[in-house]
Amino acid sequence: MSYASVNTAVGFLKHLQVSIQQEPRLRDYEAWWTSQGDAISESIDRAGTPWLRMFDQWGQRIDEILYPPEYWTMLKRGYRAGAVWSCFEDKSPLSSYLIGYVTAFHDPGLYCPYTVSLSTAIPLSKYGTPELRARFLEPMLRRDDSAWQGATWMTEAKGGSDLGANVETTARPIGDRWLLTGEKYFASNAGAELAVVAARPETAPPGVRGLALFLLPKYKSDGTLNYYIRRMKNKIGTRSVPTGEVELKGSEAFLLGKAEWGIYLILEVLNLSRVANSVGSVALTQRAISEAWTFASQRVAFGRTISDHPLLKKQFEDRWAGLKLAFALAWESVQLLDEVWQEIPPLSDRHHLFRLVTHLAKYWTAEFAAQTAKWEMEVHGGMGTLAEYSAERWFREAMILAVWEGPAHRQILDGLEVMQRKHAHRLLWKHLEKWAEGRELKEIQEHVEQYLALEPARQEADAEILFRHLARFAGQCLLKKYESGEGSI
Ligand SMILES: Cc1cc2nc3c(=O)[nH]c(=O)nc-3n(C[C@H](O)[C@H](O)[C@H](O)COP(=O)(O)OP(=O)(O)OC[C@H]3O[C@@H](n4cnc5c(N)ncnc54)[C@H](O)[C@@H]3O)c2cc1C
């Protein structure tokens, strides 16, 4: 078997017959990565956490993040290629996620700024007033190197899973804006010109229903800093995105949508990023298999290349099949998003289906990426563990993908919730029936209905077994869809 098609991101997409609307643009972007981007990305990763310059020489807070100039070259290249603007030009997020795929194949961390910028621009375009859109969306969609960046800040020090209990940032209305006060503990893309932020209006009830979503610019209307970066996080991976702790001190912000829609809007932001996380996980998996193959097809043990030994050969076949299944699941969540991304509450059944597929995809692809990165390390033997070669980096990056936008537990429990409350599993059966084998479909339908009749604690305890089963089943059906050519875009 030849794995030539896993050597490049676009090669793999073409192998799966994904039709790419702007193929020359995507190929051009990929060519930039191989000629320049990879070297920049590697040195940024090895250089480690960027520096924060908090004060100028006169003692004024400036909160500036110091990066080498090549970082900005790399970052701006993806914005220019259309990481954000293409979504609005095409009136579809497909190209954005394809750019994300190519980005993550080369630098999974760098896909984060593009993701959070898109996850800022979309709610701003849907829920911002015409004045807000004119003032803030237009600069995000610039096609030159001056495009503004976004960020999505929800998590606080007490924890990111239970936002209803742990978001303590408050919002006080004043004229046409709000003043936000609180701290965000994991604030990726710190330094961005804009952020969407979860906060609780002072008179809102406790719990998740009392949260609202706000747009927060970097500078106040008088030109002074609107948020402060307390420190940078020293992370094991995603070093090409600055993640910091951010302080809000009476920071000016604008309400997006209606305050009582807050939790829907927050989930919308998180789900846009979860789709991206799945796409990035598959790209990282592809990269890991590709590099494992390059090594294994040259390393000799017991008289032949290690890729030629039956045990490893079979492992490659299984990883390759797993990669295609993971892609089918991730790409289905992109395609469903393409159908529902402009919906506003109340949300349709199609949206509930999108949510379930997205939880399945995020769960499955991140776990598969983490296992595959570990396996790649093993294929490289001792060399896989050395920081001077790339297997060690993909391993570190994969560990972060699994946590970012909610670890496996979150995906499983949120997936369970959309099944319990919206019967999304029944929508999934209907969606998959064309590609499912009849008996298997019937069995899994019965199994899920029996499971949902269990008492709640038992359901939660057994949820991972069920969710894994469901993800594999959905992935297998969707792979048939893509292999039959019906999934191409
Ligand atoms: C590199 C990086 C960048 C990030 N950037 C951002 C960002 O820009 N904006 C942002 O808002 N957040 C960001 N995060 C935070 C991220 O979203 C959170 O780490 C994540 O949501 C989990 O929250 P937590 O770390 O506080 O863990 P906790 O919520 O404290 O959870 C700890 C563990 O308990 C598990 N758990 C929680 N509840 C349950 C339950 N009911 N049943 C079983 N298990 C449960 C969790 O899954 C997790 O494994 C970032 C994280 C990382 C690693």
The ligand as a Gaussian input file, in Angstrom:
#p B3LYP/6-31G(d) Opt

LIG

0 1
 C       -4.169000      25.667000      25.502000
 C       -5.520000      26.041000      26.022000
 C       -6.118000      27.183000      25.554000
 C       -7.370000      27.562000      26.043000
 N       -7.933000      28.717000      25.586000
 C       -9.137000      29.096000      26.053000
 C       -9.762000      30.300000      25.600000
 O       -9.238000      31.007000      24.762000
 N      -10.950000      30.651000      26.115000
 C      -11.582000      29.905000      27.056000
 O      -12.666000      30.266000      27.487000
 N      -11.010000      28.758000      27.539000
 C       -9.819000      28.339000      27.049000
 N       -9.240000      27.181000      27.519000
 C       -9.855000      26.490000      28.627000
 C      -10.542000      25.206000      28.243000
 O      -11.699000      25.466000      27.503000
 C      -10.782000      24.470000      29.557000
 O       -9.522000      23.973000      29.996000
 C      -11.777000      23.352000      29.448000
 O      -13.041000      23.843000      29.106000
 C      -11.887000      22.564000      30.770000
 O      -12.035000      23.429000      31.857000
 P      -11.028000      23.349000      33.090000
 O       -9.639000      23.244000      32.554000
 O      -11.310000      24.464000      33.993000
 O      -11.362000      21.972000      33.774000
 P      -12.569000      21.679000      34.831000
 O      -13.830000      22.288000      34.344000
 O      -12.120000      22.045000      36.191000
 O      -12.621000      20.112000      34.696000
 C      -11.566000      19.260000      35.176000
 C      -11.852000      17.854000      34.658000
 O      -13.096000      17.404000      35.171000
 C      -13.904000      16.958000      34.105000
 N      -15.316000      17.169000      34.414000
 C      -15.951000      18.341000      34.628000
 N      -17.254000      18.119000      34.875000
 C      -17.445000      16.778000      34.809000
 C      -18.582000      15.926000      34.962000
 N      -19.805000      16.415000      35.211000
 N      -18.414000      14.609000      34.804000
 C      -17.193000      14.094000      34.519000
 N      -16.093000      14.835000      34.379000
 C      -16.205000      16.172000      34.508000
 C      -13.468000      17.783000      32.911000
 O      -13.843000      17.184000      31.670000
 C      -11.969000      17.802000      33.123000
 O      -11.413000      16.614000      32.636000
 C       -8.006000      26.772000      27.018000
 C       -7.396000      25.604000      27.477000
 C       -6.166000      25.231000      26.988000
 C       -5.542000      23.975000      27.492000

